[in-house]
């Protein structure tokens, strides 16, 4: 095995492990029956920015499965896929916005904003679909299922998105090499 592959697998494993650790540091609110606010997405998005969509997807899927193992809750195999490996795997779409060493600070900030927004939106869509299909019966009487799914999921993914975006902007402004694509 080449030294490059060993470094790549090690970096991926470390980012997955960091995501697991960060997932245990969370804020829960009135939505405690489900989602929570944490920084678990930060390492996965950094890995995607550094190594691309493929490795970001691998890491997101593995992390999603680990997240399920630590917090198992599912009602159907398709719901399990939507809420765990697919939702976190989709964060890898942020890897399309790789940062380069010759990017200006302004361009890096734009790329980070786009990367975090696209990755988090894709994750949101996966959770939204899951709630629409499998948890619609939890909606209050008279409330459309789509409204219930949107409010439920945005209540934790929205704040997580904002916190993740702030942290990644701070990283890019202070230590940009941490988020740059490595060759």
Contact map, one row per residue, 1 for C-alpha under 8 A:
111011000000000000000000000000000000000000000000000000000000000000000000000000000000000000000000000000000000000000000000000000000000000000000000000000000000000000000000000000000000000
111111000000000000000000000000000000000000000000000000000000000000000000000000000000000000000000000000000000000000000000000000000000000000000000000000000000000000000000000000000000000
111111100000000000000000000000000000000000000000000000000000000000000000000000000000000000000000000000000000000000000000000000000000000000000000000000000000000000000000000000000000000
011111110000000000000000000000000000000000000000000000000000000000000000000000000000000000000000000000000000000000000000000000000000000000000000000000000000000000000000000000000000000
111111111000000000000000000000000000000000000000000000000000000000000000000000000000000000000000000000000000000000000000000000000000000000000000000000000000000000000000000000000000000
111111111100000000000000000000000000000000000000000000000000000000000000000000000000000000000000000000000000000000000000000000000000000000000000000000000000000000000000000000000000000
001111111110000000000000000000000000000000000000000000000000000000000000000000000000000000000000000000000000000000000000000000000000000000000000000000000000000000000000000000000000000
000111111111000000000000000000000000000000000000000000000000000000000000000000000000000000000000000000000000000000000000000000000000000000000000000000000000000000000000000000000000000
000011111111100000000000000000000000000000000000000000000000000000000000000000000000000000000000000000000000000000000000000000000000000000000000000000000000000000000000000000000000000
000001111111110000000000000000000000000000000000000000000000000000000000000000000000000000000000000000000000000000000000000000000000000000000000000000000000000000000000000000000000000
000000111111111000000000000000000000000000000010000000000000000000000000000000000000000000000000000000000000000000000000000000000000000000000000000000000000000000000000000000000000000
000000011111111100000000000000000000000000000010000000100010000000000000000000000000000000000000000000000000000000000000000000000000000000000000000000000000000000000000000000000000000
000000001111111110000000000000000000000000000000000000000010000000000000000000000000000000000000000000000000000000000000000000000000000000000000000000000000000000000000000000000000000
000000000111111111000000000000000000000000000000000000000000000000000000000000000000000000000000000000000000000000000000000000000000000000000000000000000000000000000000000000000000000
000000000011111111100000000000000000000000110010000000000010000000000000000000000000000000000000000000000000000000000000000000000000000000000000000000000000000000000000000000000000000
000000000001111111110000000000000000000000110000000000000011011000000000000000000000000000000000000000000000000000000000000000000000000000000000000000000000000000000000000000000000000
000000000000111111111000000000000000000000000000000000000000000000000000000000000000000000000000000000000000000000000000000000000000000000000000000000000000000000000000000000000000000
000000000000011111111100000000000000000100100000000000000000000000000000000000000000000000000000000000000000000000000000000000000000000000000000000000000000000000000000000000000000000
000000000000001111111110000000000000001111110000000000000000001000000000000000000000000000000000000000000000000000000000000000000000000000000000000000000000000000000000000000000000000
000000000000000111111111000000000000000100000000000000000000001001100000000000000000000000000000000000000000000000000000000000000000000000000000000000000000000000000000000000000000000
000000000000000011111111100000000000000100000000000000000000000000000000000000000000000000000000000000000000000000000000000000000000000000000000000000000000000000000000000000000000000
000000000000000001111111110000000000011100000000000000000000000000000000000000000000000000000000000000000000000000000000000000000000000000000000000000000000000000000000000000000000000
000000000000000000111111110000000000011100000000000000000000000000000000000000000000000000000000000000000000000000000000000000000000000000000000000000000000000000000000000000000000000
000000000000000000011111110000000000010000000000000000000000000000000000000000000000000000000000000000000000000000000000000000000000000000000000000000000000000000000000000000000000000
000000000000000000001111111000000000011000000000000000000000000000000000000000000000000000000000000000000000000000000000000000000000000000000000000000000000000000000000000000000000000
000000000000000000000111111100000001111000000000000000000000000000000000000000000000000000000000000000000000000000000000000000000000000000000000000000000000000000000000000000000000000
000000000000000000000000111110000001110000000000000000000000000000000000000000000000000000000000000000000000000000000000000000000000000000000000000000000000000000000000000000000000000
000000000000000000000000011111110011100000000000000000000000000000000000000000000000000000000000000000000000000000000000000000000000000000000000000000000000000000000000000000000000000
000000000000000000000000001111110001000000000000000000000000000000000000000000000000000000000000000000000000000000000000000000000000000000000000000000000000000000000000000000000000000
000000000000000000000000000111110000000000000000000000000000000000000000000000000000000000000000000000000000000000000000000000000000000000000000000000000000000000000000000000000000000
000000000000000000000000000111111111000000000000000000000000000000000000000000000000000000000000000000000000000000000000000000000000000000000000000000010011000000000000000000000000000
000000000000000000000000000111111111000000000000000000000000000000000000000000000000000000000000000000000000000000000000000000000000000000000000000000000000000000000000000000000000000
000000000000000000000000000000111110000000000000000000000000000000000000000000000000000000000000000000000000000000000000000000000000000000000000000000000000000000000000000000000000000
000000000000000000000000000000111111000000000000000000000000000000000000000000000000000000000000000000000000000000000000000000000000000000000000000000000000000000000000000000000000000
000000000000000000000000000100111111100000000000000000000000000000000000000000000000000000000000000000000000000000000000000000000000000000000000000000001001100000000000000000000000000
000000000000000000000000011110110111110000000000000000000000000000000000000000000000000000000000000000000000000000000000000000000000000000000000000000000001100000000000000000000000000
000000000000000000000000011100000011111000000000000000000000000000000000000000000000000000000000000000000000000000000000000000000000000000000000000000000001101100000000000000000000000
000000000000000000000111111000000001111110000000000000000000000000000000000000000000000000000000000000000000000000000000000000000000000000000000000000000000000100000000000000000000000
000000000000000000100110110000000000111111000000000000000000000000000000000000000000000000000000000000000000000000000000000000000000000000000000000000000000000100110000000000000000000
000000000000000001111110000000000000011111110000000000000000000000000000000000000000000000000000000000000000000000000000000000000000000000000000000000000000000000000000000000000000000
000000000000000000100000000000000000011111111000000000000000000000000000000000000000000100100000000000000000000000000000000000000000000000000000000000000000000000010000000000000000000
000000000000000000100000000000000000001111111100000000000000000000000000000000000000000000000000000000000000000000000000000000000000000000000000000000000000000000010011000000000000000
000000000000001101100000000000000000000111111110000000000000000000000000000000000000000000000000000000000000000000000000000000000000000000000000000000000000000000000000000000000000000
000000000000001100100000000000000000000111111111000000010011000000000000000000000000000000110000000000000000000000000000000000000000000000000000000000000000000000000000000000000000000
000000000000000000000000000000000000000011111111100000010000000000000000000000000000000000110110000000000000000000110010000000000000000000000000000000000000000000000000000000000000000
000000000000000000000000000000000000000001111111110000000000000000000000000000000000000000000000000000000000000000000000000000000000000000000000000000000000000000000000000000000110000
000000000011001000000000000000000000000000111111111100110000000000000000000000000000000000000010000000000000000000000000000000000000000000000000000000000000000000000000000000000010000
000000000000000000000000000000000000000000011111111111111000000000000000000000000000000000111110010000000000000000000000000000000000000000000000000000000000000000000000000000000000000
000000000000000000000000000000000000000000001111111110000000000000000000000000000000000000000111111000000000000000100000000000000000000000000000000000000000000000000000000000000011100
000000000000000000000000000000000000000000000111111100000000000000000000000000000000000000000010011000000000000000000000000000000000000000000000000000000000000000000000000000000111110
000000000000000000000000000000000000000000000011111111110000000000000000000000000000000000000010000000000000000000000000000000000000000000000000000000000000000000000000000000000000110
000000000000000000000000000000000000000000000011111111110000000000000000000000000000000000010011010000000000000000000000000000000000000000000000000000000000000000000000000000000000100
000000000000000000000000000000000000000000000001101111111000000000000000000000000000000000011111000000000000000000000000000000000000000000000000000000000000000000000000000000000000000
000000000000000000000000000000000000000000000001001111111100000000000000000000000000000000010000000000000000000000000000000000000000000000000000000000000000000000000000000000000000000
000000000001000000000000000000000000000000000011001111111110000000000000000000000000000000010000000000000000000000000000000000000000000000000000000000000000000000000000000000000000000
000000000000000000000000000000000000000000011011001111111111000000000000000000000000000010111010000000000000000000000000000000000000000000000000000000000000000000000000000000000000000
000000000000000000000000000000000000000000000001000011111111100000000000000000000000000111111000000000000000000000000000000000000000000000000000000000000000000000000000000000000000000
000000000000000000000000000000000000000000000000000001111111110000000000000000000000000010000000000000000000000000000000000000000000000000000000000000000000000000000000000000000000000
000000000001101100000000000000000000000000010000000000111111111000000000000000000000000010000000000000000000000000000000000000000000000000000000000000000000000000000000000000000000000
000000000000000100000000000000000000000000010000000000011111111100000000000000000000111111110000000000000000000000000000000000000000000000000000000000000000000000000000000000000000000
000000000000000000000000000000000000000000000000000000001111111110000000000000000001110110000000000000000000000000000000000000000000000000000000000000000000000000000000000000000000000
000000000000000100000000000000000000000000000000000000000111111111000000000000000000100000000000000000000000000000000000000000000000000000000000000000000000000000000000000000000000000
000000000000000100110000000000000000000000000000000000000011111111100000000000000000100100000000000000000000000000000000000000000000000000000000000000000000000000000000000000000000000
000000000000000000000000000000000000000000000000000000000001111111110000000000000011111110000000000000000000000000000000000000000000000000000000000000000000000000000000000000000000000
000000000000000000000000000000000000000000000000000000000000111111111000000000000001100000000000000000000000000000000000000000000000000000000000000000000000000000000000000000000000000
000000000000000000010000000000000000000000000000000000000000011111111100000000000000000000000000000000000000000000000000000000000000000000000000000000000000000000000000000000000000000
000000000000000000010000000000000000000000000000000000000000001111111111000000000001000000000000000000000000000000000000000000000000000000000000000000000000000000000000000000000000000
000000000000000000000000000000000000000000000000000000000000000111111111100000000001000000000000000000000000000000000000000000000000000000000000000000000000000000000000000000000000000
000000000000000000000000000000000000000000000000000000000000000011111111000000000000000000000000000000000000000000000000000000000000000000000000000000000000000000000000000000000000000
000000000000000000000000000000000000000000000000000000000000000001111111000000000000000000000000000000000000000000000000000000000000000000000000000000000000000000000000000000000000000
000000000000000000000000000000000000000000000000000000000000000000111111100000000000000000000000000000000000000000000000000000000000000000000000000000000000000000000000000000000000000
000000000000000000000000000000000000000000000000000000000000000000111111110000000000000000000000000000000000000000000000000000000000000000000000000000000000000000000000000000000000000
000000000000000000000000000000000000000000000000000000000000000000010011111000010000000000000000000000000000000000000000000000000000000000000000000000000000000000000000000000000000000
000000000000000000000000000000000000000000000000000000000000000000000001111110110000000000000000000000000000000000000000000000000000000000000000000000000000000000000000000000000000000
000000000000000000000000000000000000000000000000000000000000000000000000111110110000000000000000000000000000000000000000000000000000010000000000000000000000000000000000000000000000000
000000000000000000000000000000000000000000000000000000000000000000000000011111110000000000000000000000000000000000000000000000000000010000000000000000000000000000000000000000000000000
000000000000000000000000000000000000000000000000000000000000000000000000011111111000000000000000000000000000000000000000000000000000000000000000000000000000000000000000000000000000000
000000000000000000000000000000000000000000000000000000000000000000000000000111111100000000000000000000000000000000000000000000000000000000000000000000000000000000000000000000000000000
000000000000000000000000000000000000000000000000000000000000000000000000011111111110000000000000000000000000000000000000000000000100010000000000000000000000000000000000000000000000000
000000000000000000000000000000000000000000000000000000000000000000000000111111111111100000000000000000000000000000000000000000000000000000000000000000000000000000000000000000000000000
000000000000000000000000000000000000000000000000000000000000000000000000000011111111111000000000000000000000000000000000000000000000000000000000000000000000000000000000000000000000000
000000000000000000000000000000000000000000000000000000000000000000000000000001111111111000000000000000000000000000000000000001101100000000000000000000000000000000000000000000000000000
000000000000000000000000000000000000000000000000000000000000000100000000000000111111111000000000000000000000000000000000000001100100000000000000000000000000000000000000000000000000000
000000000000000000000000000000000000000000000000000000000000100110110000000000011111111100000000000000000000000000000000000000000000000000000000000000000000000000000000000000000000000
000000000000000000000000000000000000000000000000000000000001111110000000000000011111111110000000000000000000000000000000000000000000000000000000000000000000000000000000000000000000000
000000000000000000000000000000000000000000000000000000000001100100000000000000001111111111000000000000000000000000000000001001000000000000000000000000000000000000000000000000000000000
000000000000000000000000000000000000000000000000000000000001000100000000000000001111111111100000000000000000000000000000011101100000000000000000000000000000000000000000000000000000000
000000000000000000000000000000000000000010000000000000001001101100000000000000000001111111110000000000000000000000000000001000000000000000000000000000000000000000000000000000000000000
000000000000000000000000000000000000000000000000000000011111100100000000000000000000111111110000000000000000000000000000001000000000000000000000000000000000000000000000000000000000000
000000000000000000000000000000000000000000000000000000001001000000000000000000000000011111111000000000000000000000000010011000000000000000000000000000000000000000000000000000000000000
000000000000000000000000000000000000000010011001000000011001000000000000000000000000001111111100000000000000000000000111011000000000000000000000000000000000000000000000000000000000000
000000000000000000000000000000000000000000011001000111111001000000000000000000000000000111111110000000000000000000000010000000000000000000000000000000000000000000000000000000000000000
000000000000000000000000000000000000000000000001000010011000000000000000000000000000000001111111000000000000000000100110010000000000000000000000000000000000000000000000000000000000000
000000000000000000000000000000000000000000001001100010000000000000000000000000000000000000111111110000000000000001110110000000000000000000000000000000000000000000000000000000000000000
000000000000000000000000000000000000000000001011111110010000000000000000000000000000000000011111110000000000000000100000000000000000000000000000000000000000000000000000000000000000000
000000000000000000000000000000000000000000000000100110000000000000000000000000000000000000001111110000000000000000100000000000000000000000000000000000000000000000000000000000000000000
000000000000000000000000000000000000000000000000100000000000000000000000000000000000000000000111111000000000001101100000000000000000000000000000000000000000000000000000000000000000000
000000000000000000000000000000000000000000000001110100000000000000000000000000000000000000000111111100000000001000000000000000000000000000000000000000000000000000000000000000000001100
000000000000000000000000000000000000000000000000110000000000000000000000000000000000000000000000111110100001001000000000000000000000000000000000000000000000000000000000000000000011100
000000000000000000000000000000000000000000000000000000000000000000000000000000000000000000000000011111100000000000000000000000000000000000000000000000000000000000000000000000000001100
000000000000000000000000000000000000000000000000000000000000000000000000000000000000000000000000001111100000000000000000000000000000000000000000000000000000000000000000000000001001000
000000000000000000000000000000000000000000000000000000000000000000000000000000000000000000000000000111110000000000000000000000000000000000000000000000000000000000000000000000000000000
000000000000000000000000000000000000000000000000000000000000000000000000000000000000000000000000001111111111000000000000000000000000000000000000000000000000000000000000000000000000000
000000000000000000000000000000000000000000000000000000000000000000000000000000000000000000000000000001111111000000000000000000000000000000000000000000000000000000000000000000000000000
000000000000000000000000000000000000000000000000000000000000000000000000000000000000000000000000000000111111100000000000000000000000000000000000000000000000000000000000000010000000000
000000000000000000000000000000000000000000000000000000000000000000000000000000000000000000000000000000111111110000000000000000000000000000000000000000000000000000000000000000000000000
000000000000000000000000000000000000000000000000000000000000000000000000000000000000000000000000000000111111111000000000000000000000000000000000000000000000000000000000000000000000000
000000000000000000000000000000000000000000000000000000000000000000000000000000000000000000000000001000111111111100000000000000000000000000000000000000000000000000000000000100000000000
000000000000000000000000000000000000000000000000000000000000000000000000000000000000000000000000000000001111111110000000000000000000000000000000000000000000000000000000100100000000000
000000000000000000000000000000000000000000000000000000000000000000000000000000000000000000000000000000000111111111000000000000000000000000000000000000000000000000000000000000000000000
000000000000000000000000000000000000000000000000000000000000000000000000000000000000000000000000111000000011111111100000000000000000000000000000000000000000000000000000000000000000000
000000000000000000000000000000000000000000000000000000000000000000000000000000000000000000000000100000000001111111110000000000000000000000000000000000000000000000001001100000000000000
000000000000000000000000000000000000000000000000000000000000000000000000000000000000000000000000000000000000111111111000000000000000000000000000000000000000000000001000100000000000000
000000000000000000000000000000000000000000000000000000000000000000000000000000000000000000000100100000000000011111111100000000000000000000000000000000000000000000000000000000000000000
000000000000000000000000000000000000000000001000100000000000000000000000000000000000000000001111100000000000001111111110000000000000000000000000000000000000000000000000000000000000000
000000000000000000000000000000000000000000001000000000000000000000000000000000000000000000000100000000000000000111111111000000000000000000000000000000000000000010011000000000000000000
000000000000000000000000000000000000000000000000000000000000000000000000000000000000000000000000000000000000000011111111100000000000000000000000000000000000000010000000000000000000000
000000000000000000000000000000000000000000000000000000000000000000000000000000000000000000101100000000000000000001111111110000000000000000000000000000000000000000000000000000000000000
000000000000000000000000000000000000000000001000000000000000000000000000000000000000000001111100000000000000000000111111111000000000000000000000000000000000000000000000000000000000000
000000000000000000000000000000000000000000000000000000000000000000000000000000000000000000100000000000000000000000011111111100000000000000000000000000000000100010000000000000000000000
000000000000000000000000000000000000000000000000000000000000000000000000000000000000000000000000000000000000000000001111111110000000000000000000000000000000000000000000000000000000000
000000000000000000000000000000000000000000000000000000000000000000000000000000000000001001101000000000000000000000000111111111000000000000000000000000000000000000000000000000000000000
000000000000000000000000000000000000000000000000000000000000000000000000000000000000011111100000000000000000000000000011111111100000000000000000000000000000000000000000000000000000000
000000000000000000000000000000000000000000000000000000000000000000000000000000000000001000000000000000000000000000000001111111110000000000000000000000001100100000000000000000000000000
000000000000000000000000000000000000000000000000000000000000000000000000000000000000000000000000000000000000000000000000111111111000000000000000000000000000000000000000000000000000000
000000000000000000000000000000000000000000000000000000000000000000000000000000000110011000000000000000000000000000000000011111111100000000000000000000000000000000000000000000000000000
000000000000000000000000000000000000000000000000000000000000000000000000000000000110001000000000000000000000000000000000001111111110000000000000000000001000000000000000000000000000000
000000000000000000000000000000000000000000000000000000000000000000000000000000000000000000000000000000000000000000000000000111111111000000000000000011001000000000000000000000000000000
000000000000000000000000000000000000000000000000000000000000000000000000000000000100000000000000000000000000000000000000000011111111100000000000000000000000000000000000000000000000000
000000000000000000000000000000000000000000000000000000000000000000000000000000100110000000000000000000000000000000000000000001111111111000000000000000000000000000000000000000000000000
000000000000000000000000000000000000000000000000000000000000000000000000000000000000000000000000000000000000000000000000000000111111111100000000000010000000000000000000000000000000000
000000000000000000000000000000000000000000000000000000000000000000000000000000000000000000000000000000000000000000000000000000011111111100000000110010000000000000000000000000000000000
000000000000000000000000000000000000000000000000000000000000000000000000000000000000000000000000000000000000000000000000000000001111111100000000000000000000000000000000000000000000000
000000000000000000000000000000000000000000000000000000000000000000000000001100100000000000000000000000000000000000000000000000000111111110000000000000000000000000000000000000000000000
000000000000000000000000000000000000000000000000000000000000000000000000000000000000000000000000000000000000000000000000000000000111111111100000000000000000000000000000000000000000000
000000000000000000000000000000000000000000000000000000000000000000000000000000000000000000000000000000000000000000000000000000000011111111100000100110000000000000000000000000000000000
000000000000000000000000000000000000000000000000000000000000000000000000000000000000000000000000000000000000000000000000000000000000011111100000100000000000000000000000000000000000000
000000000000000000000000000000000000000000000000000000000000000000000000000000000000000000000000000000000000000000000000000000000000001111110000000000000000000000000000000000000000000
000000000000000000000000000000000000000000000000000000000000000000000000000000000000000000000000000000000000000000000000000000000000001111111011100110000000000000000000000000000000000
000000000000000000000000000000000000000000000000000000000000000000000000000000000000000000000000000000000000000000000000000000000000000001111110000100000000000000000000000000000000000
000000000000000000000000000000000000000000000000000000000000000000000000000000000000000000000000000000000000000000000000000000000000000000111110000000000000000000000000000000000000000
000000000000000000000000000000000000000000000000000000000000000000000000000000000000000000000000000000000000000000000000000000000000000000011111000000000000000000000000000000000000000
000000000000000000000000000000000000000000000000000000000000000000000000000000000000000000000000000000000000000000000000000000000000000000111111101100000000000000000000000000000000000
000000000000000000000000000000000000000000000000000000000000000000000000000000000000000000000000000000000000000000000000000000000000000000100111111100000000000000000000000000000000000
000000000000000000000000000000000000000000000000000000000000000000000000000000000000000000000000000000000000000000000000000000000001000110100011111110000000000000000000000000000000000
000000000000000000000000000000000000000000000000000000000000000000000000000000000000000000000000000000000000000000000000000000000001000000000001111111000000000000000000000000000000000
000000000000000000000000000000000000000000000000000000000000000000000000000000000000000000000000000000000000000000000000000000000000000000000011111111100000000000000000000000000000000
000000000000000000000000000000000000000000000000000000000000000000000000000000000000000000000000000000000000000000000000000000000000000100110011111111110000000000000000000000000000000
000000000000000000000000000000000000000000000000000000000000000000000000000000000000000000000000000000000000000000000000000000010011000100100000111111111000000000000000000000000000000
000000000000000000000000000000000000000000000000000000000000000000000000000000000000000000000000000000000000000000000000000000010000000000000000011111111100000000000000000000000000000
000000000000000000000000000000000000000000000000000000000000000000000000000000000000000000000000000000000000000000000000000000000000000000000000001111111110000000000000000000000000000
000000000000000000000000000000100000000000000000000000000000000000000000000000000000000000000000000000000000000000000000000000000000000000000000000111111111000000000000000000000000000
000000000000000000000000000000000010000000000000000000000000000000000000000000000000000000000000000000000000000000000000000100110000000000000000000011111111110000000000000000000000000
000000000000000000000000000000000000000000000000000000000000000000000000000000000000000000000000000000000000000000000000000100000000000000000000000001111111111000000000000000000000000
000000000000000000000000000000100000000000000000000000000000000000000000000000000000000000000000000000000000000000000000000000000000000000000000000000111111111000000000000000000000000
000000000000000000000000000000100011100000000000000000000000000000000000000000000000000000000000000000000000000000000000000000000000000000000000000000011111111100000000000000000000000
000000000000000000000000000000000011100000000000000000000000000000000000000000000000000000000000000000000000000000000001000100000000000000000000000000001111111110000000000000000000000
000000000000000000000000000000000000000000000000000000000000000000000000000000000000000000000000000000000000000000000000000000000000000000000000000000001111111111000000000000000000000
000000000000000000000000000000000000100000000000000000000000000000000000000000000000000000000000000000000000000000000000000000000000000000000000000000000111111111100000000000000000000
000000000000000000000000000000000000111000000000000000000000000000000000000000000000000000000000000000000000000000000000000000000000000000000000000000000001111111110000000000000000000
000000000000000000000000000000000000000000000000000000000000000000000000000000000000000000000000000000000000000000011001000000000000000000000000000000000000111111111000000000000000000
000000000000000000000000000000000000000000000000000000000000000000000000000000000000000000000000000000000000000000000000000000000000000000000000000000000000011111111100000000000000000
000000000000000000000000000000000000001000000000000000000000000000000000000000000000000000000000000000000000000000000000000000000000000000000000000000000000001111111110000000000000000
000000000000000000000000000000000000001011000000000000000000000000000000000000000000000000000000000000000000000000010000000000000000000000000000000000000000000111111111000000000000000
000000000000000000000000000000000000000000000000000000000000000000000000000000000000000000000000000000000000000110010000000000000000000000000000000000000000000011111111100000000000000
000000000000000000000000000000000000000000000000000000000000000000000000000000000000000000000000000000000000000000000000000000000000000000000000000000000000000001111111110000000000000
000000000000000000000000000000000000000001000000000000000000000000000000000000000000000000000000000000000000000000000000000000000000000000000000000000000000000000111111111000000000000
000000000000000000000000000000000000000001000000000000000000000000000000000000000000000000000000000000000000000100000000000000000000000000000000000000000000000000011111111100000000000
000000000000000000000000000000000000000000000000000000000000000000000000000000000000000000000000000000000000100110000000000000000000000000000000000000000000000000001111111110000000000
000000000000000000000000000000000000000000000000000000000000000000000000000000000000000000000000000000000000000000000000000000000000000000000000000000000000000000000111111111000000000
000000000000000000000000000000000000000000000000000000000000000000000000000000000000000000000000000000000000000000000000000000000000000000000000000000000000000000000011111111110110000
000000000000000000000000000000000000000000000000000000000000000000000000000000000000000000000000000000000001100000000000000000000000000000000000000000000000000000000001111111111110000
000000000000000000000000000000000000000000000000000000000000000000000000000000000000000000000000000000001000000000000000000000000000000000000000000000000000000000000000111111110000000
000000000000000000000000000000000000000000000000000000000000000000000000000000000000000000000000000000000000000000000000000000000000000000000000000000000000000000000000011111110000000
000000000000000000000000000000000000000000000000000000000000000000000000000000000000000000000000000000000000000000000000000000000000000000000000000000000000000000000000001111111110000
000000000000000000000000000000000000000000000000000000000000000000000000000000000000000000000000000000000000000000000000000000000000000000000000000000000000000000000000001111111111000
000000000000000000000000000000000000000000000000000000000000000000000000000000000000000000000000000010000000000000000000000000000000000000000000000000000000000000000000000100111111000
000000000000000000000000000000000000000000000100010000000000000000000000000000000000000000000000000000000000000000000000000000000000000000000000000000000000000000000000001100111111000
000000000000000000000000000000000000000000000110110000000000000000000000000000000000000000000000001000000000000000000000000000000000000000000000000000000000000000000000001100111111100
000000000000000000000000000000000000000000000000110000000000000000000000000000000000000000000000011110000000000000000000000000000000000000000000000000000000000000000000000000011111110
000000000000000000000000000000000000000000000000111100000000000000000000000000000000000000000000011100000000000000000000000000000000000000000000000000000000000000000000000000000011111
000000000000000000000000000000000000000000000000011000000000000000000000000000000000000000000000000000000000000000000000000000000000000000000000000000000000000000000000000000000001111
000000000000000000000000000000000000000000000000000000000000000000000000000000000000000000000000000000000000000000000000000000000000000000000000000000000000000000000000000000000000111
